[in-house]
Amino acid sequence: MSEKSKPELELLIRSRPGGPNLPGSSGGFVTRRYVANQVALTVKPRRIPEESYEIQAQSRKDRKLFYVIRQLEADKYLFLNEEEYFLWQKMDGLHTLRDVATAYFLKFGSFDFRVIQRFLARARENKLIVIPQTDLVRRSLADEPVSMRSQYLARLRGVDLRLPNVDQKLGVLYGRMRVLFTRPAFACYAILLVIGGVAIVQQAGRGSGAEVLHAGHALLVPVFLLLHVMTVVVHELSHALACKHFGREVKAFGFTFMNRLMPSVYADVTDMWMSTRKARMAVSFAGPLSGLLLGSAGAILAWILPPGIPSSFFWFVAITILALALGSLYPCLFIESDGYHILSDWLRMPALREHSRRVLRDTLRDLVRGKKTRPLTSDERTYFLYGIASFVSVSVVLTTLATLATLRLMR
């Protein structure tokens, strides 16, 4: 077959304003064509050398394996199921994607080229795959202008204020606070939580603490905000110290913008993926536990103090901290909360959120179209139920917030 008769990819690309005229351009646009096998099928992806990554096999709920690969230089992680791990092994720089697709079909009996496309995109993003050939499409699209919104969000994502030598410093701190991770310490935590629960029940009838906001003391609100920031720092520090307790590395500790817009303190404990499932669950629970303990201590102080501004202040602080701690333990909100990570590890289902979105979307789409669907597998039923629970939870939260805002405006 001649090159002219092969399938082609045609791109219509806008020229950059003020840039040089591209050959074949007309009215600020240029058309470029590429033969399909140039773009994909003859590419020979090569995984990075063995000394450049670390791999850990983990078991899933159905006793199948999944693999966690850590890129050592870029410190990035990638989760692979057995099919993706097979693709990873085949990408040795000697086989084209056509060869890989053929081997996949012979191994598993079915094939969808989008499987390779998705895996290749993830592997390249995490710097685990090298493609010697030039990516023609990526190079062609490089001249596209970047919007002001994209530039602004990129700047926010780029804000990352980290403490230097944080792992070494946290190792020293953990050595001095090792007693907090002993059995007697956990017994004390249990006692504090029980007494705190009693204090909450007793204090609930004495008032909500809302009078603190109207007490006329100008310093109360700044003090409350300062205590809130300290609580967040303690939350993240608890994750970091728990990570050191299990002998893993804390990659970073600092300030950034989470989800592009929300300012937050964070501790990077992704190295726990190279540890055991129970250890990861313990590290995830360490942050909310610190909030429960601080909230219980605040409730006890509010209970002990006589009625008045100090008692109401500590009660207000305690309720706020406890609400944040319990909120971080709730797993069904389509966000990666501590509770989500605990549930994901307990179910032995990595990437639970992503899979639930896919299964929920595909199932509902087929139902709307009246398309006959195959029965869901056991894992897919779990993904579907998690997706439904998250959708309902998000709807309830948004409805509640909208109702409260409406009632406040009507006053």
C-alpha positions in Angstrom: 0.0 0.0 0.0 1.4 3.4 -1.0 1.8 6.1 1.6 -0.9 8.2 -0.2 -3.5 5.4 0.3 -2.8 4.9 4.0 -5.1 6.4 6.6 -4.1 9.9 7.5 -4.5 12.2 10.5 -5.3 15.8 9.5 -4.7 18.7 11.9 -5.9 22.3 11.5 -3.6 24.4 13.7 -4.0 28.1 14.5 -0.8 30.1 14.1 0.5 31.9 17.1 -0.4 35.6 17.0 2.7 37.6 15.9 4.6 34.5 15.1 6.1 33.5 11.8 3.9 32.4 8.9 3.9 28.6 8.7 4.2 26.9 5.3 0.8 26.2 3.8 -0.9 28.6 6.2 -4.0 30.6 5.2 -5.8 33.1 7.3 -3.8 32.2 10.5 -4.3 28.5 10.1 -2.1 25.7 8.7 -3.2 22.2 7.8 -0.9 19.2 8.5 -1.4 15.6 7.6 0.3 12.5 9.1 0.1 8.9 8.0 -1.6 7.0 10.8 1.2 4.4 11.4 3.6 7.3 11.8 1.6 8.6 14.6 1.1 5.4 16.5 1.7 1.9 15.2 5.4 2.1 14.5 6.2 3.8 17.8 8.6 1.7 19.9 8.1 2.8 23.6 10.8 1.8 26.0 10.4 1.5 29.8 13.0 3.2 31.9 16.0 1.2 33.1 15.4 -1.1 36.1 17.7 1.0 38.4 15.4 4.0 37.7 12.3 2.6 39.3 11.0 0.6 42.3 8.1 -1.9 42.0 5.9 -3.3 44.7 3.2 -6.0 44.1 -0.1 -5.6 46.1 -3.1 -7.9 46.4 -6.6 -6.8 45.5 -10.0 -7.8 47.0 -10.4 -10.6 44.4 -6.8 -11.8 45.2 -5.5 -10.5 41.9 -2.4 -8.5 41.9 -1.8 -4.9 41.1 1.5 -3.2 40.9 2.8 0.1 42.3 5.8 1.5 40.3 7.8 4.4 41.7 9.9 6.5 39.4 12.9 7.3 41.6 14.3 10.4 39.9 11.0 12.3 39.5 9.4 10.6 42.6 6.2 9.7 40.7 4.0 6.7 41.3 1.9 4.6 38.8 -0.7 1.9 39.7 -1.0 -1.0 37.2 -3.4 -3.8 37.0 -2.3 -7.2 35.6 -3.1 -6.2 32.0 -1.3 -2.9 32.2 1.7 -4.7 33.8 1.8 -7.0 30.8 1.9 -3.9 28.6 4.7 -2.4 30.7 6.8 -5.6 30.3 6.3 -5.6 26.6 7.4 -2.0 26.1 11.2 -2.7 25.8 12.1 -0.4 23.0 12.2 -3.4 20.5 8.5 -3.9 19.9 6.2 -1.5 18.1 2.8 -0.7 19.4 1.4 -3.0 16.7 3.5 -5.8 18.2 2.4 -5.0 21.7 -1.3 -5.0 20.6 -0.9 -8.4 19.0 0.8 -9.9 22.1 -2.0 -8.4 24.3 -4.7 -10.0 22.1 -2.9 -13.4 22.2 -2.5 -13.2 26.0 -6.0 -12.0 27.0 -8.2 -12.9 24.0 -9.6 -9.4 23.4 -8.2 -6.0 22.6 -9.1 -2.3 22.5 -6.4 0.0 21.3 -7.6 2.7 23.7 -6.2 0.5 26.5 -2.7 1.1 25.1 -3.4 4.8 24.5 -4.5 5.4 28.1 -1.7 3.4 29.6 0.9 5.1 27.4 -0.4 8.6 28.4 -0.2 7.7 32.1 3.2 6.1 31.8 4.6 9.1 29.9 3.1 11.6 32.4 4.8 9.7 35.2 8.1 9.6 33.3 8.2 5.8 33.2 8.2 5.4 29.4 10.6 6.8 26.8 9.5 7.1 23.2 12.5 7.6 20.9 10.4 8.7 17.9 9.2 12.3 17.9 5.6 12.7 18.9 4.3 14.5 15.8 1.0 15.5 17.2 2.4 16.9 20.5 5.1 18.9 18.5 2.5 20.3 16.1 0.2 21.4 18.9 3.0 23.1 20.8 2.4 26.4 19.0 -1.1 26.7 20.4 -1.6 29.9 22.6 -2.2 29.4 26.3 -5.2 31.2 27.8 -4.9 33.6 30.7 -7.0 31.3 32.9 -4.7 28.4 32.2 -1.7 30.6 33.0 -3.3 31.7 36.3 -4.1 28.1 37.4 -0.6 27.0 36.4 0.8 29.7 38.7 -1.4 28.5 41.6 -0.3 24.9 41.0 3.3 26.1 41.0 3.0 27.5 44.5 4.7 24.9 46.6 6.5 26.2 49.7 8.4 23.3 51.2 10.5 22.9 54.3 14.1 22.0 53.4 15.5 18.6 54.5 12.1 17.7 55.9 12.5 14.0 56.0 15.6 14.2 58.1 14.0 16.7 60.5 10.9 14.7 60.9 13.1 11.6 61.6 14.7 13.5 64.5 11.3 14.7 65.7 9.8 11.2 65.5 12.8 9.9 67.6 11.8 12.4 70.4 8.1 11.6 70.1 8.3 7.9 69.6 6.4 7.4 72.9 3.2 8.7 71.1 3.1 5.5 69.1 3.3 3.0 72.0 0.5 1.0 73.4 0.2 3.0 76.6 -0.2 6.1 74.5 -3.0 4.5 72.6 -4.7 3.5 75.8 -4.5 7.2 76.9 -6.0 8.2 73.6 -8.9 5.9 74.1 -9.6 7.3 77.6 -9.4 10.8 76.3 -11.9 10.0 73.5 -14.3 8.4 76.0 -14.1 11.4 78.4 -14.4 13.7 75.5 -17.6 11.9 74.3 -19.1 12.3 77.8 -18.2 16.0 77.8 -19.8 16.5 74.4 -23.1 15.0 75.6 -23.0 17.1 78.8 -22.0 20.3 77.1 -24.5 20.0 74.3 -27.3 21.1 76.6 -25.4 24.2 77.8 -25.4 26.2 74.5 -24.0 26.1 71.0 -21.2 28.6 71.6 -22.5 30.9 68.9 -22.4 33.8 71.3 -18.7 33.8 70.9 -19.1 35.4 67.5 -21.1 38.2 69.0 -19.2 38.7 72.3 -17.5 41.9 71.2 -14.0 40.6 71.7 -12.1 41.5 68.6 -9.3 39.0 69.3 -11.6 36.0 69.5 -12.0 35.4 65.7 -8.2 35.8 65.0 -7.4 33.4 67.8 -10.0 30.9 66.5 -8.4 31.1 63.0 -5.0 30.6 64.5 -6.2 27.5 66.4 -7.7 26.2 63.2 -4.4 26.6 61.3 -2.6 24.9 64.1 -5.1 22.0 63.9 -4.4 21.6 60.2 -0.7 21.6 60.8 -1.1 19.0 63.6 -3.3 16.9 61.2 -0.6 16.8 58.5 2.2 16.4 61.0 0.4 13.3 62.4 0.4 11.8 58.9 4.1 12.6 58.5 5.2 11.1 61.9 3.1 8.0 61.3 4.9 7.6 58.0 8.2 7.8 59.8 7.0 5.3 62.3 6.6 2.7 59.5 10.1 3.5 58.2 9.1 5.3 55.0 10.2 8.7 53.6 8.2 11.9 53.9 8.7 13.5 50.5 7.6 17.0 51.4 5.9 19.1 54.1 4.8 22.6 53.3 2.1 24.9 51.8 0.4 24.7 48.5 -3.0 25.2 46.7 -5.0 22.0 46.8 -7.4 21.3 44.0 -5.9 24.4 42.3 -7.7 27.0 44.5 -7.7 25.9 48.2 -4.7 27.0 50.3 -3.5 24.2 52.5 -0.7 22.7 54.5 0.2 19.2 53.2 2.5 16.3 54.0 3.6 14.1 51.1 3.5 10.5 52.3 3.1 8.8 49.0 6.1 6.6 49.8 3.7 4.6 51.9 2.5 3.0 48.7 5.7 0.9 48.9 4.6 -0.3 52.4 1.8 -2.7 53.5 -1.9 -2.1 53.3 -2.4 -1.9 57.0 0.4 0.6 57.4 -1.2 2.8 54.8 -4.5 2.7 56.6 -2.8 3.6 59.9 -1.1 6.6 58.3 -4.4 7.7 56.8 -6.1 7.5 60.1 -3.4 9.3 62.0 -4.5 12.8 60.8 -8.2 12.5 61.7 -7.2 10.9 65.1 -5.3 14.0 66.0 -8.4 16.1 65.3 -10.6 13.8 67.4 -8.1 14.1 70.3 -7.9 17.9 70.1 -11.6 18.2 69.7 -12.2 16.0 72.8 -9.7 18.0 74.8 -11.5 21.2 73.8 -14.9 19.7 74.8 -13.5 18.7 78.2 -12.2 22.2 78.8 -15.6 23.7 77.8 -17.3 21.2 80.2 -15.0 21.9 83.1 -15.1 25.7 82.8 -18.1 27.6 84.2 -20.6 28.9 81.7 -19.3 32.1 80.0 -17.2 33.3 77.1 -14.2 31.0 77.8 -16.4 27.9 78.0 -18.3 28.8 74.9 -15.1 29.6 73.0 -13.6 26.2 73.7 -16.9 24.5 72.9 -17.1 26.3 69.5 -13.5 25.3 68.8 -14.0 21.7 69.8 -17.1 21.3 67.7 -15.4 22.8 64.6 -12.3 20.6 65.0 -14.4 17.5 65.5 -16.6 18.3 62.5 -13.4 18.7 60.3 -12.0 15.4 61.7 -15.2 13.5 61.1 -15.6 15.1 57.7 -12.1 14.0 56.7 -13.1 10.4 57.7 -16.1 10.4 55.4 -15.2 8.5 52.2 -18.0 9.1 49.8 -17.5 12.6 48.4 -15.6 11.9 45.2 -12.5 13.5 46.8 -9.4 11.8 48.1 -10.1 12.3 51.8 -8.4 10.3 54.6 -11.6 8.2 54.8 -11.4 7.6 51.1 -7.9 6.2 51.3 -8.8 4.0 54.3 -11.8 2.6 52.5 -9.8 2.1 49.3 -7.2 0.1 51.1 -9.7 -1.8 53.2 -11.5 -2.9 50.0 -8.2 -3.5 48.3 -9.3 -1.3 45.4 -6.7 1.2 44.3 -8.1 4.1 42.2 -11.6 3.4 43.6 -12.8 6.9 42.8 -11.7 6.8 39.1 -13.2 3.3 38.5 -16.4 4.2 40.2 -16.9 7.3 38.0 -16.3 5.2 34.9 -18.6 2.4 35.9 -21.3 4.8 37.1 -21.1 6.9 33.9 -21.1 3.9 31.5 -23.9 2.1 33.4 -26.2 5.1 33.5 -25.5 6.0 29.9 -26.5 2.5 28.8 -29.7 2.7 30.8 -30.6 6.0 29.3 -30.0 4.7 25.8 -32.0 1.6 26.5 -29.0 -0.5 25.7 -28.9 -4.0 27.0 -26.0 -4.3 29.4 -24.1 -7.3 30.7 -24.3 -8.1 34.5 -21.8 -6.2 36.6 -19.0 -8.1 38.1 -18.4 -8.1 41.9 -15.8 -5.3 41.6 -18.0 -3.3 39.3 -21.0 -3.5 41.7 -18.7 -2.1 44.4 -17.6 0.7 42.2 -21.2 1.4 41.2 -22.5 1.5 44.8 -19.6 3.8 45.8 -20.4 6.1 42.9 -24.1 6.2 43.9 -23.2 6.9 47.5 -20.8 9.7 46.5 -23.3 11.3 44.1 -26.0 11.2 46.8 -23.6 12.6 49.4 -22.5 15.5 47.2 -26.1 16.3 46.3 -27.1 16.4 50.0 -24.1 18.6 50.9 -24.8 21.1 48.0 -28.5 21.2 48.8 -27.9 21.8 52.5 -25.4 24.6 51.8 -27.8 26.2 49.3 -30.7 26.0 51.8 -28.6 27.5 54.6 -27.5 30.3 52.3 -31.1 31.0 51.2 -32.4 31.1 54.8 -29.6 33.5 55.8 -30.4 35.8 52.9 -34.1 35.8 53.8 -33.5 37.0 57.3 
